[in-house]
């Protein structure tokens, strides 16, 4: 295993040369060039001759295969380097930039995004959080040679209740013997390495599990059996299977201290819970783009569908939800750098709400697309594929209930210490062009200790919106809501603060997540000059969020809807992404 | 409500912890055995984190959120905390 200097082509690898290491501290060449390069390689999705265009994507999905040309292209681009911190020869520095890079892939094919590599990032996270230098170099080497690493956490009977996992790692001399199984693990059968969450002590409690780093290529095949691949409705091309061990020996390569795994998970997964949903926003981008094309082409009652007010309303609604999801996702990704003591709550809120916004908006668009949302062929077929892929962003890797359950126990303290009391966050949280340093996984904390600055943006923004009646009203509504939630949170009964909490607690956490989204939208608007010229998108996103809370703001003002529709069309024609960054697209 | 550092006797700390555990379990304080593991009493890892938050508020000090994982009974936690509060 070589270190992080210019690595030679790995023996046995027929693929392209490994990514040349970037000098430590330089963080690679300017990110926009790299993103443009990836988009160039992805090419025009509507070009039938494009080996990674929609036609090819859909054909692979029909065969339940990963797009081989897509994987080859990503090898050539060196996507795995995006998952490896610069300190170990990769490109990973800022979480929000990782999100924007991966959006190019997810805009085209969510199956490819997950199947090629996002689980490499999940598997790497505990290693970058708690691993020693040798372990980090090992993982970096696997990824920089374009190989796969699997994240072995799930066991079907245990769900997200990792503390009751049954895969055990028994110490025998300087080895561990693995016994038990992991299931629903992406790429397990073709990964070179894996991180397994294993039980290393029979004691009940949270010091009985360790992360074991395993070289899968070096295991005794007689003691390791791959389980059948799962057949899924969406992400059909992903190779999601399992593995069963029968006293399988492996070097005692524990990441972090023995017994420390639950603590590591609570840090490392804040990063993954933040970036994964933010990447998935790109799926909604494609849905919106596809249905917009349809509404411009389809003529009914003597006009295009786009000219019918209801259709325009649905499109604009989805656009606004995309922007709200992007604001929350991007701000939380940046919070990993700027507010690492607070992201235990924020990451759970993002993982809960961002996929929900995406999913619901996609369903509204499906109604507009009508019968063609049900067709697996034709010019809009990419829509039904995404429709099937999109729900996975919610239930994989911490489902909605788990995320809310993470937030609930912290709500009483957040309410009494911070809500309507705390300062707003530092401006750089929201300044999208302000570069952050390399992410420090170890700075993340297990609980927020009652500290929440993001919601402080709501009262702090009131002076800035005072001159615009609609905005002032919306903002005041959110501030009042935060006050109401604070009252309810401090009065939650004991059981209402735990996994056994009733519906009221879950609703409380849901409403708080919506307020965090509103805070993110306001912060992004106030702190980025380029968004301040027009209050339309802010009014629109806050309107939608207020509606979600049941504040009944009524329909969007007609003039605003027309302006936003025009903006949507203009972006589609350039073409540019529909998110905050609005990158130029190849097609 | 935070207590002063001086004057937090071992008994006071233990009694306060028992009251907290009883609160979360919705059970009388007399039924909380001070040498039973929190996990066995029915307080899972999430409760343990919340309990540490209560300790911080009550005694106005900063503790590792995993404290209740490493001192997993009332007596163990009370003993450790008493040490912390009295400069031990």
Interface residues (C-beta under 8 A of the other chain):
Chain A: X163 X204 X205 X206 X207 X262 X263 X405 X409 X410 X413 X445 X446 X447 X449 X450 X493 X494 X495 X497 X498 X499
Chain B: X23 X24 X25 X26 X37 X38 X39 X40 X44 X45 X46 X47 X48 X49 X50 X52 X53 X56 X57 X62 X65 X66 X69 X70 X72
